[in-house]
């Protein structure tokens, strides 16, 4: 869950969770579903950060106060 708040980390950590998840766990399908949702959310958040930083940076104007 914490990896969803740190987008770049959230794209890697759920793959480890999916890898360590076994079919004999009682919540196998729910863990798989939550991991996929976190990966998608993290990819979207990473896209927003990269897009704002590299491709469409905001313009800042500085005005002198008299």
SETI-548273 format. One record per residue: residue number from 1; residue in one letter; x negated, y, z negated of N, C-alpha, C in turn. Coordinates in nm, 2 decimals. Each point is the difference from the previous one (the first is absolute). Example, Ala and Ser with C-alpha at 12.3 -4.5 7.8 and 13.67 -1.06 7.14 Angstrom:
BEGIN
+-----+----+--------+--------+--------+--------+--------+--------+--------+--------+--------+
:   i : aa :    nxx :    nyy :    nzz :   caxx :   cayy :   cazz :    cxx :    cyy :    czz :
+-----+----+--------+--------+--------+--------+--------+--------+--------+--------+--------+
:   1 :  a :  -1.32 :  -0.57 :  -0.78 :   0.09 :   0.12 :   0.00 :  -0.09 :   0.12 :   0.00 :
:   2 :  s :   0.04 :   0.11 :   0.07 :  -0.09 :   0.11 :   0.00 :   0.08 :   0.11 :  -0.08 :
+-----+----+--------+--------+--------+--------+--------+--------+--------+--------+--------+
***
This chain:
BEGIN
+-----+----+--------+--------+--------+--------+--------+--------+--------+--------+--------+
:   i : aa :    nxx :    nyy :    nzz :   caxx :   cayy :   cazz :    cxx :    cyy :    czz :
+-----+----+--------+--------+--------+--------+--------+--------+--------+--------+--------+
:   1 :  x :  -0.08 :  -0.12 :   0.00 :   0.08 :   0.12 :   0.00 :  -0.09 :   0.13 :   0.00 :
:   2 :  x :  -0.11 :  -0.01 :  -0.07 :  -0.08 :   0.12 :  -0.01 :  -0.07 :   0.03 :   0.14 :
:   3 :  x :  -0.02 :  -0.11 :   0.08 :  -0.06 :   0.02 :   0.13 :   0.09 :   0.08 :   0.09 :
:   4 :  x :   0.13 :   0.01 :  -0.03 :   0.09 :   0.07 :   0.09 :  -0.02 :   0.15 :  -0.02 :
:   5 :  x :  -0.05 :   0.04 :  -0.12 :  -0.03 :   0.14 :  -0.03 :  -0.13 :   0.05 :   0.06 :
:   6 :  x :  -0.09 :  -0.09 :   0.02 :  -0.13 :   0.03 :   0.06 :   0.00 :  -0.06 :   0.14 :
:   7 :  x :   0.04 :   0.07 :   0.11 :   0.03 :  -0.06 :   0.13 :  -0.11 :  -0.08 :   0.06 :
:   8 :  x :  -0.13 :   0.05 :  -0.01 :  -0.10 :  -0.08 :   0.07 :  -0.03 :  -0.13 :  -0.08 :
:   9 :  x :   0.01 :   0.00 :  -0.13 :  -0.01 :  -0.12 :  -0.08 :   0.12 :  -0.10 :   0.02 :
:  10 :  x :   0.11 :   0.06 :   0.02 :   0.13 :  -0.07 :   0.02 :   0.01 :  -0.08 :   0.13 :
:  11 :  x :  -0.09 :   0.03 :   0.09 :   0.00 :  -0.08 :   0.13 :  -0.09 :  -0.12 :  -0.02 :
:  12 :  x :  -0.08 :  -0.01 :  -0.10 :  -0.09 :  -0.12 :  -0.01 :   0.04 :  -0.09 :  -0.12 :
:  13 :  x :   0.04 :   0.05 :  -0.11 :   0.03 :  -0.08 :  -0.12 :   0.12 :  -0.09 :   0.03 :
:  14 :  x :   0.11 :   0.03 :   0.06 :   0.11 :  -0.09 :   0.02 :  -0.05 :  -0.13 :   0.08 :
:  15 :  x :  -0.09 :   0.02 :   0.09 :  -0.05 :  -0.12 :   0.07 :  -0.07 :  -0.10 :  -0.09 :
:  16 :  x :  -0.06 :   0.05 :  -0.10 :  -0.06 :  -0.09 :  -0.11 :   0.11 :  -0.07 :  -0.08 :
:  17 :  x :   0.10 :   0.08 :  -0.03 :   0.12 :  -0.06 :  -0.07 :   0.06 :  -0.11 :   0.08 :
:  18 :  x :   0.03 :   0.03 :   0.13 :   0.06 :  -0.10 :   0.09 :  -0.09 :  -0.13 :   0.01 :
:  19 :  x :  -0.13 :   0.03 :   0.00 :  -0.10 :  -0.12 :   0.01 :   0.01 :  -0.08 :  -0.12 :
:  20 :  x :   0.01 :   0.06 :  -0.12 :   0.00 :  -0.07 :  -0.12 :   0.13 :  -0.06 :  -0.04 :
:  21 :  x :   0.11 :   0.04 :   0.07 :   0.13 :  -0.04 :  -0.03 :   0.02 :  -0.15 :   0.06 :
:  22 :  x :   0.05 :  -0.09 :  -0.08 :   0.02 :  -0.13 :   0.04 :   0.15 :  -0.03 :   0.01 :
:  23 :  x :   0.04 :  -0.10 :   0.08 :   0.14 :  -0.03 :   0.03 :   0.07 :  -0.06 :  -0.13 :
:  24 :  x :  -0.08 :  -0.05 :  -0.09 :   0.06 :  -0.06 :  -0.12 :   0.03 :   0.10 :  -0.11 :
:  25 :  x :  -0.03 :   0.12 :   0.02 :   0.04 :   0.11 :  -0.09 :   0.15 :   0.02 :   0.01 :
:  26 :  x :   0.06 :   0.03 :  -0.11 :   0.15 :   0.02 :   0.00 :   0.04 :   0.12 :   0.08 :
:  27 :  x :  -0.08 :   0.10 :   0.00 :   0.04 :   0.13 :   0.07 :  -0.08 :   0.02 :   0.13 :
:  28 :  x :  -0.03 :  -0.11 :   0.07 :  -0.08 :   0.00 :   0.12 :   0.05 :   0.10 :   0.10 :
:  29 :  x :   0.13 :  -0.01 :   0.04 :   0.06 :   0.08 :   0.10 :   0.01 :   0.15 :  -0.04 :
:  30 :  x :   0.03 :   0.02 :  -0.12 :   0.01 :   0.14 :  -0.05 :  -0.14 :   0.07 :   0.00 :
:  31 :  x :  -0.10 :  -0.07 :  -0.04 :  -0.14 :   0.05 :   0.00 :  -0.04 :   0.03 :   0.14 :
:  32 :  x :   0.03 :  -0.09 :   0.09 :  -0.03 :   0.02 :   0.15 :   0.07 :   0.12 :   0.05 :
:  33 :  x :   0.13 :   0.02 :  -0.03 :   0.08 :   0.11 :   0.05 :  -0.05 :   0.13 :  -0.06 :
:  34 :  x :  -0.03 :   0.01 :  -0.13 :  -0.05 :   0.12 :  -0.06 :  -0.14 :   0.04 :   0.06 :
:  35 :  x :  -0.08 :  -0.10 :   0.02 :  -0.14 :   0.03 :   0.06 :   0.02 :   0.06 :   0.14 :
:  36 :  x :   0.09 :  -0.06 :   0.08 :   0.02 :   0.06 :   0.13 :   0.05 :   0.14 :   0.00 :
:  37 :  x :   0.09 :   0.02 :  -0.09 :   0.06 :   0.14 :  -0.01 :  -0.11 :   0.10 :  -0.05 :
:  38 :  x :  -0.09 :  -0.04 :  -0.09 :  -0.10 :   0.08 :  -0.05 :  -0.10 :   0.03 :   0.11 :
:  39 :  x :  -0.03 :  -0.10 :   0.09 :  -0.09 :   0.02 :   0.11 :   0.05 :   0.10 :   0.10 :
:  40 :  x :   0.13 :  -0.02 :   0.03 :   0.06 :   0.10 :   0.09 :   0.01 :   0.14 :  -0.05 :
:  41 :  x :   0.03 :   0.01 :  -0.13 :   0.00 :   0.13 :  -0.07 :  -0.13 :   0.07 :   0.00 :
:  42 :  x :  -0.11 :  -0.08 :  -0.03 :  -0.13 :   0.05 :  -0.01 :  -0.05 :   0.03 :   0.14 :
:  43 :  x :   0.03 :  -0.07 :   0.10 :  -0.04 :   0.03 :   0.14 :   0.06 :   0.14 :   0.04 :
:  44 :  x :   0.13 :   0.02 :  -0.03 :   0.07 :   0.12 :   0.03 :  -0.06 :   0.12 :  -0.08 :
:  45 :  x :  -0.03 :  -0.02 :  -0.12 :  -0.07 :   0.10 :  -0.08 :  -0.14 :   0.04 :   0.05 :
:  46 :  x :  -0.07 :  -0.11 :   0.04 :  -0.13 :   0.03 :   0.05 :   0.00 :   0.07 :   0.13 :
:  47 :  x :   0.10 :  -0.03 :   0.08 :   0.02 :   0.07 :   0.13 :   0.03 :   0.15 :  -0.03 :
:  48 :  x :   0.08 :   0.03 :  -0.10 :   0.03 :   0.14 :  -0.03 :  -0.12 :   0.07 :  -0.04 :
:  49 :  x :  -0.08 :  -0.06 :  -0.09 :  -0.12 :   0.07 :  -0.05 :  -0.10 :   0.02 :   0.11 :
:  50 :  x :  -0.02 :  -0.10 :   0.09 :  -0.10 :   0.01 :   0.11 :   0.05 :   0.10 :   0.10 :
:  51 :  x :   0.13 :   0.00 :   0.03 :   0.06 :   0.10 :   0.09 :  -0.01 :   0.14 :  -0.05 :
:  52 :  x :   0.02 :   0.02 :  -0.12 :  -0.01 :   0.14 :  -0.06 :  -0.14 :   0.04 :  -0.01 :
:  53 :  x :  -0.09 :  -0.09 :  -0.02 :  -0.14 :   0.04 :  -0.02 :  -0.08 :   0.02 :   0.13 :
:  54 :  x :   0.02 :  -0.09 :   0.09 :  -0.08 :   0.00 :   0.13 :   0.07 :   0.06 :   0.12 :
:  55 :  x :   0.12 :  -0.04 :   0.02 :   0.07 :   0.04 :   0.13 :   0.08 :   0.12 :   0.00 :
:  56 :  x :   0.07 :   0.03 :  -0.11 :   0.08 :   0.12 :  -0.01 :  -0.03 :   0.07 :  -0.13 :
:  57 :  x :  -0.12 :   0.06 :  -0.02 :  -0.02 :   0.07 :  -0.12 :   0.08 :   0.12 :  -0.01 :
:  58 :  x :   0.05 :   0.04 :  -0.12 :   0.08 :   0.12 :  -0.02 :  -0.09 :   0.12 :   0.01 :
:  59 :  x :   0.06 :   0.11 :   0.04 :  -0.07 :   0.12 :   0.01 :   0.02 :   0.08 :  -0.13 :
:  60 :  x :  -0.11 :   0.06 :  -0.05 :   0.01 :   0.08 :  -0.12 :  -0.05 :   0.14 :   0.03 :
:  61 :  x :   0.08 :   0.09 :  -0.04 :  -0.04 :   0.14 :   0.03 :  -0.02 :   0.07 :  -0.14 :
:  62 :  x :  -0.11 :   0.08 :  -0.01 :  -0.03 :   0.07 :  -0.12 :   0.03 :   0.15 :   0.03 :
:  63 :  x :   0.07 :   0.06 :  -0.09 :   0.03 :   0.14 :   0.02 :  -0.05 :   0.07 :  -0.12 :
:  64 :  x :  -0.06 :   0.12 :   0.02 :  -0.06 :   0.08 :  -0.11 :   0.11 :   0.08 :  -0.06 :
:  65 :  x :   0.01 :  -0.01 :  -0.14 :   0.10 :   0.07 :  -0.07 :  -0.06 :   0.14 :  -0.04 :
:  66 :  x :   0.08 :   0.10 :   0.03 :  -0.05 :   0.14 :  -0.02 :   0.04 :   0.04 :  -0.14 :
+-----+----+--------+--------+--------+--------+--------+--------+--------+--------+--------+
***
